Structures are given as structure tokens and as C-alpha cells.
Amino acid sequence: MTEPQNQDNQEPVKPRSRGIYLLPNLFTTGALFSGFYAVVASMNGHFENAAIAIFVAMVLDGLDGRVARLTNTSSAFGAEYDSLADMVSFGVAPSLVVFNWVLDDIGKLGWFAAFVYVAGAALRLARFNTQIGSTDKRYFIGLPSPAAAAAVAGLVWAATEYNVDGAPYAYAIALYVALVGVLMVSNVLYYSFKDVSLKEKVPFLILAGIVLAVGVISIDPAVFLWLLFLVYAISGPALWLMRKTKQKPAN
């Protein structure tokens, strides 16, 4: 049997591989499972476990791409699978967790706020996929979906950790969730930290600061992780306002 050939130059055509790389996709599957678990846990009223599962999904999502690059196992399938898993773990899961926690109490306004978040995550991921390689890698356009998920899940985790009843603050929480969704589709720039090289030397104070930050977070992970990502979410609009203020001509 002869090999299939290209009609233009009559060269043998290599058969397309039907396999997939296992290692990076295992991490993606773990992130997907964590997001699914978060939804199920919130349906059963285990909101703290649900919020923690979303943070676990963040860690696994951060590892799959790095593992793929380190092991030279990146693929188009892996990129698509990762995007779909992100939609579940950082789009659907956080919105349903916060909806089951408190937004269900305020009816249509609650599910509308949750839907704004889900739609924002979907649009954010779609825009990100179409802009790969065409934007400055130092910045994200719009709040990244993992950070948005952490800002929402962190609130649920911190509140349940201290037995705070969210019902009296349901309308404020609905506004908060909707605003996070809007930030994902905004044109506000967020620092991506992608230009930070782990192979290069850094000043000793930076390492000391990282150690200090880890120590502070370990004191109360629920509160300090939420505050960390809340500050990151606010940093984009804050820097945008600062740039706008500087651009105004002096009178």
C-alpha cells in the first residue's frame, strides 16, 4: 500500500495523530472536577468546601499550562479543553455557589446577578482565546476569570468561616457579583506577571516579601486570600483612573 501524498507537490502526507498528551490534561481534568465538586457541594449547603474547591481548581489550572510548556506537550486539544474547564470552574461554579449561598433569597435579581457573572466569564474566555499572541503579554484585558472566581469564592469562604449571615447583605452581594462579571469584559488592564522570570536573580527583599505574604495568608487563608484577590480586582480600575488623571491637561 502506498503512502497518501499531497497532490500539489506529491510529497507523503503525515497521518494526523489521534492521541492526546496525558500529563497536562490530567491537571485540567482535576480543575474541571474541582469546579464540578464546588457546584455539588453548594447544592448540599457545604459552602466552605465549595469555595475551597474553586481555589484548588485555580492551582490546578495554573499548573496544566506550565507542565505542558515544561514537558513540550502543548496542543490545540489541550488549549480547547482548558478553556472549557475554565468556563465550568471559574464561570459556572462561582456563580452557582454564591447563588445557592445567598442570591437565591432575592429572587430574579439574584439569578440575574449570577447570570451577569456567567456571561462575563464566557465572553472573557472567548475574547482571550481570540487575542492570544496579539496583545501585550504583560497585561490582561479585563479581569482574568480565575481571579474573578477567587474574588467571589473568597467572599463566600470568608463569610462562612466566620458564620456571617449573608442574607442581610444579599443586594450588596448581588451588586458585587455583577460588578466582578462586568470587570471581566471591561477593557481595563490587569498586570499578568508573565514577564516575571523564575530563572533570573531577584533582590533579597522580594523573596523576603513573598515569605512574609505566605506567612500572613497562612494565619487566616479565607480572609487574606479573599482580600488579596479583591485588591487585585480593584487594582485595574484604580490604575485606569490614575492614568486618566495624569492625561488631563493642567489648567
Helices and strands as residue ranges (DSSP letters): H 22-43, H 47-70, H 76-86, I 87-92, H 93-101, G 103-106, H 108-130, E 139-141, H 145-161, G 167-169, H 170-185, E 189-191, H 204-219, H 221-247
